[in-house]
Amino acid sequence: MNVILTVSNKAANIVGKLSKYAIAMLQQAEYSVIRQEGDHGYTTNALTVPLEAETGLTWQGVKLCLENCGYHVQVKS
């Protein structure tokens, strides 16, 4: 299973289909997971995870969590 993790200073965007288990694992690690919506309210296969480096919520943690769930993560910045 492959996903793309696009990183900025404030958020990590995950493109690809994640299982409910992977989303639950991110939430258990105290990450907020926000589903992105496309035009006219259609949902996309993209999720946004706000990052807070000062509290330890980093993109590296998101990547590690996804890898522990069996995903191959490609990082883009």
C-alpha positions in Angstrom: 0.0 0.0 0.0 1.5 3.3 -1.1 0.7 6.8 0.1 2.3 10.2 -0.6 3.1 12.5 2.3 3.4 16.2 1.3 5.0 18.2 4.0 4.8 22.0 4.8 5.6 23.9 8.0 2.1 23.6 9.4 0.7 20.4 8.0 1.2 17.0 6.4 -1.1 16.1 3.5 -1.6 12.4 3.0 -2.7 11.4 -0.5 -3.9 7.8 -0.9 -6.5 5.6 0.7 -6.0 5.0 4.4 -7.7 2.3 6.4 -9.8 3.1 9.4 -7.1 1.4 11.5 -4.4 3.7 10.2 -6.5 6.8 10.9 -7.3 5.4 14.4 -3.5 4.9 15.0 -2.8 8.5 14.0 -5.5 9.7 16.3 -4.2 7.5 19.1 -0.8 9.2 18.6 -2.7 12.5 19.2 -2.7 13.7 15.6 -5.8 15.4 14.2 -6.9 13.9 10.9 -9.0 16.2 8.7 -10.6 14.9 5.5 -10.3 17.2 2.6 -13.3 18.0 0.4 -13.2 18.7 -3.3 -15.5 20.8 -5.3 -19.2 20.6 -4.5 -18.7 18.8 -1.3 -17.2 15.6 -2.8 -14.7 13.9 -0.6 -11.2 13.2 -1.9 -8.6 10.6 -1.0 -6.6 13.3 0.8 -6.2 13.9 4.5 -4.6 16.8 6.3 -2.7 16.4 9.6 -1.8 19.6 11.4 1.7 19.6 12.7 3.0 21.2 15.9 6.8 20.6 16.2 6.9 22.2 19.7 4.6 19.5 21.1 6.2 16.6 19.1 3.6 16.3 16.4 6.0 16.1 13.4 5.7 14.8 9.9 8.3 12.1 10.8 5.9 10.9 13.4 3.1 10.7 10.8 5.4 8.8 8.5 6.5 6.3 11.2 2.9 5.7 12.2 1.8 5.0 8.6 4.8 2.7 8.1 3.9 0.8 11.3 0.5 0.3 9.7 2.1 -1.3 6.6 2.2 1.6 4.2 5.1 2.6 2.0 5.3 6.4 2.4 6.8 8.6 -0.2 7.7 12.1 1.2 7.5 15.2 -0.8 8.2 18.8 0.4 
